[in-house]
Amino acid sequence: MASQHLEIALQSARRALAALTAGDTGAFEELWREHEAACQGLTGLSADAPPADRQALDELIALDLRVASAITEVLDDTAGRMAALRRGGRTNAAYAASSRFA
């Protein structure tokens, strides 16, 4: 079993990822702050950590990468939606301008 600090960090990362994938951004923000605080407790890990700690660190890194990937997907989707709204706004403005002169 990994050290207590690692287990806490893993639990917080899992909960944050679950909130993010469920679309609960408010819960994600709070849980991510908890996760960051839990990770601060990992600064004292030694380079010769036991195998259970190294395995837990690998899992923690994988979870953090999944969170980063999920955030990137959300940002890409949001950027696409904003671009569509801008295009729609320009189309509406052009239509309104052309209909004034008709």
DODOTI-342096 format. One record per residue (C-alpha): residue number from 0; chain; x, y, z. Coordinates in steps of 0.001 Angstrom, whole numbers, always signed. Layout:
% DODOTI-342096
<num NUM&chaine A&u X&v Y&w Z>
...
This chain:
% DODOTI-342096
<num 0&chaine A&u +0&v +0&w +0>
<num 1&chaine A&u +1211&v +3482&w -871>
<num 2&chaine A&u +1892&v +6164&w +1698>
<num 3&chaine A&u -1039&v +8015&w +3228>
<num 4&chaine A&u -204&v +11250&w +1383>
<num 5&chaine A&u -216&v +9427&w -1942>
<num 6&chaine A&u -3496&v +7687&w -1188>
<num 7&chaine A&u -5106&v +11029&w -319>
<num 8&chaine A&u -3784&v +12579&w -3539>
<num 9&chaine A&u -5062&v +9619&w -5566>
<num 10&chaine A&u -8520&v +9799&w -3997>
<num 11&chaine A&u -8768&v +13529&w -4620>
<num 12&chaine A&u -7655&v +13109&w -8249>
<num 13&chaine A&u -10225&v +10367&w -8839>
<num 14&chaine A&u -13018&v +12471&w -7356>
<num 15&chaine A&u -11987&v +15545&w -9349>
<num 16&chaine A&u -11888&v +13555&w -12595>
<num 17&chaine A&u -15307&v +12055&w -11859>
<num 18&chaine A&u -16778&v +15522&w -11261>
<num 19&chaine A&u -15208&v +16872&w -14444>
<num 20&chaine A&u -16436&v +14007&w -16607>
<num 21&chaine A&u -19904&v +14385&w -15071>
<num 22&chaine A&u -19875&v +18046&w -16116>
<num 23&chaine A&u -20011&v +19377&w -12560>
<num 24&chaine A&u -17499&v +22193&w -12932>
<num 25&chaine A&u -18268&v +23700&w -9534>
<num 26&chaine A&u -17481&v +20452&w -7758>
<num 27&chaine A&u -14456&v +19945&w -9990>
<num 28&chaine A&u -12993&v +23330&w -9014>
<num 29&chaine A&u -13323&v +22590&w -5320>
<num 30&chaine A&u -12056&v +19024&w -5644>
<num 31&chaine A&u -9116&v +20161&w -7759>
<num 32&chaine A&u -8096&v +22632&w -5066>
<num 33&chaine A&u -8200&v +19745&w -2591>
<num 34&chaine A&u -6106&v +17688&w -4989>
<num 35&chaine A&u -3528&v +20454&w -5337>
<num 36&chaine A&u -3299&v +20704&w -1554>
<num 37&chaine A&u -2912&v +16933&w -1290>
<num 38&chaine A&u -122&v +17021&w -3863>
<num 39&chaine A&u +1699&v +19657&w -1813>
<num 40&chaine A&u +2103&v +16954&w +818>
<num 41&chaine A&u +4078&v +14859&w -1652>
<num 42&chaine A&u +7071&v +17166&w -1792>
<num 43&chaine A&u +8940&v +15163&w +816>
<num 44&chaine A&u +8920&v +11856&w -1080>
<num 45&chaine A&u +12369&v +10393&w -1443>
<num 46&chaine A&u +13899&v +9238&w -4697>
<num 47&chaine A&u +14176&v +5699&w -3351>
<num 48&chaine A&u +10449&v +5358&w -2639>
<num 49&chaine A&u +9071&v +1854&w -2182>
<num 50&chaine A&u +7474&v +138&w -5199>
<num 51&chaine A&u +3941&v +795&w -3908>
<num 52&chaine A&u +4660&v +4533&w -3789>
<num 53&chaine A&u +6164&v +4517&w -7284>
<num 54&chaine A&u +3130&v +2666&w -8627>
<num 55&chaine A&u +820&v +5150&w -6901>
<num 56&chaine A&u +2814&v +8048&w -8373>
<num 57&chaine A&u +2462&v +6529&w -11845>
<num 58&chaine A&u -1293&v +6258&w -11324>
<num 59&chaine A&u -1431&v +9821&w -10013>
<num 60&chaine A&u +398&v +11109&w -13080>
<num 61&chaine A&u -1959&v +9146&w -15343>
<num 62&chaine A&u -4989&v +10624&w -13574>
<num 63&chaine A&u -3597&v +14144&w -13844>
<num 64&chaine A&u -2980&v +13596&w -17566>
<num 65&chaine A&u -6576&v +12394&w -17986>
<num 66&chaine A&u -7799&v +15538&w -16219>
<num 67&chaine A&u -5626&v +17704&w -18481>
<num 68&chaine A&u -6970&v +15888&w -21541>
<num 69&chaine A&u -10573&v +16309&w -20395>
<num 70&chaine A&u -10005&v +20020&w -19780>
<num 71&chaine A&u -8474&v +20377&w -23248>
<num 72&chaine A&u -11523&v +18683&w -24790>
<num 73&chaine A&u -13871&v +21036&w -22945>
<num 74&chaine A&u -11844&v +24079&w -24016>
<num 75&chaine A&u -11761&v +22919&w -27644>
<num 76&chaine A&u -15522&v +22351&w -27621>
<num 77&chaine A&u -16131&v +25750&w -26042>
<num 78&chaine A&u -13867&v +27472&w -28575>
<num 79&chaine A&u -15754&v +25772&w -31400>
<num 80&chaine A&u -19097&v +26880&w -30019>
<num 81&chaine A&u -17855&v +30440&w -29581>
<num 82&chaine A&u -16588&v +30486&w -33171>
<num 83&chaine A&u -19986&v +29273&w -34399>
<num 84&chaine A&u -21706&v +32013&w -32412>
<num 85&chaine A&u -19362&v +34648&w -33857>
<num 86&chaine A&u -20015&v +33391&w -37396>
<num 87&chaine A&u -23744&v +33392&w -36709>
<num 88&chaine A&u -23558&v +36909&w -35326>
<num 89&chaine A&u -21712&v +38147&w -38413>
<num 90&chaine A&u -24243&v +36411&w -40667>
<num 91&chaine A&u -27135&v +38044&w -38826>
<num 92&chaine A&u -25436&v +41439&w -38967>
<num 93&chaine A&u -24787&v +41087&w -42704>
<num 94&chaine A&u -28386&v +40035&w -43327>
<num 95&chaine A&u -29696&v +42965&w -41291>
<num 96&chaine A&u -27446&v +45379&w -43164>
<num 97&chaine A&u -28486&v +44039&w -46568>
<num 98&chaine A&u -32184&v +44115&w -45745>
<num 99&chaine A&u -31971&v +47800&w -44787>
<num 100&chaine A&u -31008&v +48670&w -48341>
<num 101&chaine A&u -33528&v +46416&w -50047>
